[in-house]
Amino acid sequence: MLRIRQIALFFILITTFASCAKRGFISGGDQDTLPPVMLRSNPENHSINFNEKVIKIQFDEYIKLKNINQQLIVSPPMETAPDISPMGTPKKELTIKIIDTLKPNTTYSFNFGESITDNNEGNALKQFKYIFSTGSYIDSLKVHGNIREAYKKKPSNFVNVMLYDATNFKDSTVYKEKPLYVTNTLDSLTSFAIENIKEGTYYIIALKDKNNNFKFDPDQDQIAFLKDPITIPTEQTFELNLFKSQEKLKVNRPSQVSENKWYLPYSGDVDQIDLKIKNQNNDVAHAITKLANKDSLQVWFPKMEVDSLLVQLKKGDYEQQFTVRPRKMKAVDTLSVSPAQGGILDFRDVFRLKTSTPFTKIDSTKIFITNKDTVAVPFKIVQQAFLQEISLEFEKKEQDKYNIQLLPEAITDFFGKSNDTLNYKVETKQYTDYGNLVVNLTGAKRFPIIVEVLNSQEEVVASLSTTAETQLRFDVLPPKKYLLRAIYDDNANGKWDTGYFFDRRQPEEVIYYPDEIDVRANWDIDQVFSLSK
């Protein structure tokens, strides 16, 4: 009898523990993947004869606003941006307070992009629009198209696309006035659509607008435009090429960065600029070089105990001058020399040296290159003083090693300082470690054409220009994936030229091969590149 009771007690305990364990697992159900749903708004969406100052929009769940300053597009743009909430604590209601004076007989669109999300999971209500008209009807026409970079393959995001009334459009309008209508490509689109437009004739402009003020600032914005106005309604799809406009030269006030160096910011083209520095009526010796990756010049001059200097600039009909007052600062500009590459020197590469200060003299009798058999290798010196770069060009052979030696005083800089003994070692591979690429052009509309081979960062690895030939060879390319770019070099100057908005000049036409080309070691690739669109 005791045995039976013990067995019964055992099963009761097992059942109890199982029940407790079962109660310990709490299921949260399926994850919420649905965006918020608008229930109602006051005034109603798509209202006409609108004259309110506050709009309230209710949703079926708590919402929050994400990146509202980037995502919200109000068309036409308002001089004073509306107040939007909730900006902090999540609510089920979105409030728009209009501060600006609304234009009569105008359709307004508030496109929230992906800024409205639910509070818990962050599901976005995509491209939600609130639309109203201050007139008796909602304008319903639209225009659409695509944005591409004029020179680069990767498109820009957050590009404003704008319409201006053609009847009163002037060359200065995009610099001074906001557009009638606007949309934005947001963070992942290259296509655009401007909706709720009135019938009429417009100029279409796109801006990579850094300030997001709907006005063209050529110092920092990219622009795209069509030369002629468009008429709406239209079914045409428009393509806009975004580029940095080559504005006329403008130089800003210089700033001192060390005892011997000033930065001189500029916009436009500084080629053949005439710059002078004067101490009273006496010329001051100086050197000018380019600051890498910046729109600034570096102006170098010796240490001087003076109260002020006069900086004078001239190019064509542009003249500017500044009075600067040198300050006592720590001298940090001393000559150092560094190689642009080391280790493996590819057959297409040239051995280059960069100097930290401007060089003024190179003594070739104090530079030596020898191969692995210590045999002297002849070389040619190519100087690019503006870039502070010295190239040593020599014939490279397979599986060879080269020692490059610079004896003291081989390089002398602007301040009279010279190098100490410098030694660099590089070596080459076999030709079979590289691939060869033959590009066959088809559908060329005109010549000359520049064809460029680019790496994944869109840096030029190899380039050839042709005035008639349609087959171009690019030998001994390091094995990797490449891009191909063709440029219609219409002014035959051997490089791509950007446009200039004020003269309505478009940039030179660029075409990319659509896919990457995989160049492999010891392979020959024959690639057709169609230039037809």
Order of alpha helices (4+ residues) and beta strands (2+ residues): alpha-beta-beta-alpha-beta-beta-beta-beta-beta-beta-beta-beta-alpha-beta-beta-beta-beta-beta-beta-beta-beta-beta-beta-beta-beta-beta-beta-beta-beta-beta-beta-beta-beta-beta-beta-beta-beta-beta-beta-beta-beta-beta-beta-beta-beta-beta
